[in-house]
């Protein structure tokens, strides 16, 4: 990997202030019709954190990711990115740090090659030459373990490969504009639908991306036990749009919190009730 994509881990870490919040959600609420999926939620993420957001389906986890990404406006509350209040959506004003998102479905353009998918924003919104973009795409594809596939189409790839291509698209950045380099990555169910071996590959990749580039932080929404334990340092349990538990990964098996105990045991009896 060359220096043009990322700073070295040591240099990036030196520039990070782990005591100042990277992302702050204050009193965030969001409803869809009469369904209030996020309810006056407060959440703080610091530089270098690896955070899993877990909980039953339909409790607002993916909604929170989209609000953080600037793709969805909250109904109430304030959002601060690196201390700067965000007003509007991501297209209204640039955040002080880059935020990348990997969707549950790889969301690749079927009619475009892997190179065109990964380099899409660079082709559309930079003055880089085709040769420069090709070089950047090749570098990030190698980083995610997919060298030499730039000319393939999504239909030619397995589900796990498509996931990794979507990772490459999230982390590629314009070296002429360092602020484009994502400081935060948001993952929405990155191992959903994958077999255990493919899941392990994705989990290891997430950790590699995180640990190899200094202060890079991420939030990951997942239901999968192995993904929670292999990718997260801190866990936030969400139920009915509110945080019911917040603790380290090592505390999962020690806590008496009834929501956490029921979730990991799969018991139908408890505070989490199946919605019919």
GICORTA-V782164 format. One record per residue. N is the residue number from 1. RES is the residue in one small letter. PHI is phi in whole degrees, -180 to 180 (* if undefined). OMEGA is omega as a letter, one per 40 degrees, with the letter a starting at -180 (NA if undefined). Layout:
N,RES,PHI,OMEGA / N,RES,PHI,OMEGA
This chain:
1,x,*,a / 2,x,-86,a / 3,x,-78,a / 4,x,-74,i / 5,x,-87,a / 6,x,-138,i / 7,x,-71,i / 8,x,-67,a / 9,x,-60,a / 10,x,-64,a / 11,x,-66,a / 12,x,-65,a / 13,x,-64,a / 14,x,-63,a / 15,x,-85,a / 16,x,-91,i / 17,x,-108,a / 18,x,-77,a / 19,x,-93,i / 20,x,-99,a / 21,x,-61,i / 22,x,-87,i / 23,x,-133,i / 24,x,-132,i / 25,x,-110,a / 26,x,-122,i / 27,x,61,a / 28,x,-78,i / 29,x,-131,i / 30,x,-151,i / 31,x,-124,i / 32,x,-121,a / 33,x,66,i / 34,x,-90,a / 35,x,-94,i / 36,x,-89,a / 37,x,-91,i / 38,x,-129,a / 39,x,-127,i / 40,x,50,a / 41,x,-86,i / 42,x,-112,a / 43,x,-151,i / 44,x,-127,i / 45,x,-121,a / 46,x,-106,i / 47,x,-55,i / 48,x,82,a / 49,x,-82,i / 50,x,-118,a / 51,x,-119,i / 52,x,-101,i / 53,x,-107,a / 54,x,-124,i / 55,x,145,a / 56,x,-66,a / 57,x,-63,i / 58,x,77,a / 59,x,-106,i / 60,x,103,a / 61,x,-65,a / 62,x,-67,i / 63,x,-62,i / 64,x,-64,i / 65,x,-59,a / 66,x,-69,i / 67,x,-68,i / 68,x,-63,a / 69,x,-70,a / 70,x,83,i / 71,x,-95,a / 72,x,-141,a / 73,x,-84,i / 74,x,-75,i / 75,x,-80,i / 76,x,-142,i / 77,x,100,a / 78,x,-127,i / 79,x,-122,i / 80,x,-121,i / 81,x,-115,a / 82,x,50,i / 83,x,84,a / 84,x,-105,a / 85,x,-72,i / 86,x,-88,i / 87,x,-120,a / 88,x,87,a / 89,x,-101,a / 90,x,-63,a / 91,x,-78,a / 92,x,-80,i / 93,x,-163,a / 94,x,-75,i / 95,x,-71,i / 96,x,-68,i / 97,x,-131,i / 98,x,-76,i / 99,x,-128,i / 100,x,-111,a / 101,x,-132,i / 102,x,-111,a / 103,x,-80,a / 104,x,-58,i / 105,x,-88,a / 106,x,-58,i / 107,x,56,i / 108,x,-89,i / 109,x,-81,a / 110,x,-62,a / 111,x,-85,i / 112,x,-108,i / 113,x,-71,i / 114,x,-57,i / 115,x,-61,a / 116,x,-67,i / 117,x,-68,a / 118,x,-66,a / 119,x,-93,a / 120,x,-54,a / 121,x,-68,i / 122,x,-68,i / 123,x,-65,a / 124,x,-85,a / 125,x,-131,i / 126,x,-140,i / 127,x,-100,i / 128,x,-65,i / 129,x,-75,i / 130,x,-58,a / 131,x,-65,i / 132,x,-64,i / 133,x,-65,i / 134,x,-57,i / 135,x,-64,i / 136,x,-65,i / 137,x,-64,i / 138,x,-60,a / 139,x,-66,a / 140,x,-72,i / 141,x,-65,i / 142,x,-65,a / 143,x,-61,a / 144,x,-92,i / 145,x,80,a / 146,x,-130,i / 147,x,-69,i / 148,x,77,a / 149,x,-116,a / 150,x,-59,a / 151,x,-93,i / 152,x,-84,i / 153,x,-107,a / 154,x,-53,a / 155,x,-64,a / 156,x,-89,a / 157,x,-110,i / 158,x,-74,i / 159,x,-60,i / 160,x,-66,i / 161,x,-68,i / 162,x,-63,i / 163,x,-60,a / 164,x,-68,i / 165,x,-63,i / 166,x,-66,i / 167,x,-64,a / 168,x,-60,i / 169,x,-63,a / 170,x,-72,a / 171,x,-103,i / 172,x,-67,a / 173,x,-147,a / 174,x,-86,a / 175,x,-65,i / 176,x,-80,i / 177,x,-138,a / 178,x,-57,a / 179,x,-68,i / 180,x,-73,a / 181,x,-65,a / 182,x,-66,i / 183,x,-91,a / 184,x,-134,i / 185,x,-116,i / 186,x,-115,a / 187,x,-115,i / 188,x,-106,i / 189,x,50,a / 190,x,-68,a / 191,x,-109,a / 192,x,-62,i / 193,x,80,a / 194,x,-99,i / 195,x,-72,a / 196,x,-58,a / 197,x,-70,i / 198,x,-62,i / 199,x,-63,i / 200,x,-62,i / 201,x,-59,a / 202,x,-67,i / 203,x,-62,i / 204,x,-65,i / 205,x,-65,i / 206,x,-59,i / 207,x,-64,a / 208,x,-63,i / 209,x,-61,a / 210,x,-71,a / 211,x,-77,a / 212,x,-85,a / 213,x,-134,i / 214,x,65,a / 215,x,-91,i / 216,x,-57,a / 217,x,-115,i / 218,x,-153,i / 219,x,-117,a / 220,x,-131,i / 221,x,-94,a / 222,x,-158,i / 223,x,-107,a / 224,x,-84,a / 225,x,-56,a / 226,x,-63,a / 227,x,-67,i / 228,x,-59,a / 229,x,-76,a / 230,x,-90,a / 231,x,-115,a / 232,x,-109,i / 233,x,-106,i / 234,x,-126,a / 235,x,-125,i / 236,x,-117,i / 237,x,-100,a / 238,x,-111,i / 239,x,-148,a / 240,x,55,i / 241,x,77,i / 242,x,-131,i / 243,x,-79,a / 244,x,-100,i / 245,x,-161,i / 246,x,-145,a / 247,x,-163,i / 248,x,-77,a / 249,x,-62,a / 250,x,-73,a / 251,x,-85,a / 252,x,-55,a / 253,x,-87,a / 254,x,-108,a / 255,x,-71,i / 256,x,-98,a / 257,x,-57,a / 258,x,-65,i / 259,x,-66,a / 260,x,-66,a / 261,x,-62,a / 262,x,-67,a / 263,x,-61,a / 264,x,-82,i / 265,x,-89,a / 266,x,75,a / 267,x,-71,i / 268,x,-79,i / 269,x,-95,i / 270,x,151,a / 271,x,-70,i / 272,x,-89,a / 273,x,-107,i / 274,x,-66,i / 275,x,-82,a / 276,x,-81,NA
